[in-house]
């Protein structure tokens, strides 16, 4: 319709954007840290959310495939409420493929203005067998995305619990 006066309103304000990649592979059930590696990771993530109210957060849970639990949002209350539901049972195909999670992260960051601070926080117990992972992280850095890592576990490791309904024993796994 007809207009007399118009003001451009920017719908997205530049700021701090953090995308968390949370490992939910079965090895995160190990209990070398209390209550488990995944439990500790959820606690750390909860502390991060509560203490950083000005940061927009997103969450990708991954094992062999990534699951976008929350796109980058200011709605941290919903993210906090979803934390207890995150478990290793969310994926049926196990493994730790962080490369595919990085693909999803890049897709989510594509909609964020480049003048915003963009960071990725990887929370995992490690053991990635992806030959070009370091180069991949380097390319993220070149595009202005900072990469942080929070390791969960101990150097001694712990037994990974057997799959539910399975009869195989756990295997030792270190950090």
Secondary structure as UniProt FT lines:
FT   STRAND          16..23
FT   HELIX           26..29
FT   HELIX           37..51
FT   TURN            53..54
FT   STRAND          56..62
FT   STRAND          66..73
FT   HELIX           76..82
FT   HELIX           83..85
FT   HELIX           88..90
FT   HELIX           98..109
FT   TURN            110..111
FT   TURN            114..115
FT   STRAND          117..124
FT   TURN            131..132
FT   HELIX           133..142
FT   TURN            143..144
FT   STRAND          145..151
FT   TURN            155..156
FT   STRAND          158..159
FT   TURN            164..165
FT   STRAND          172..173
//
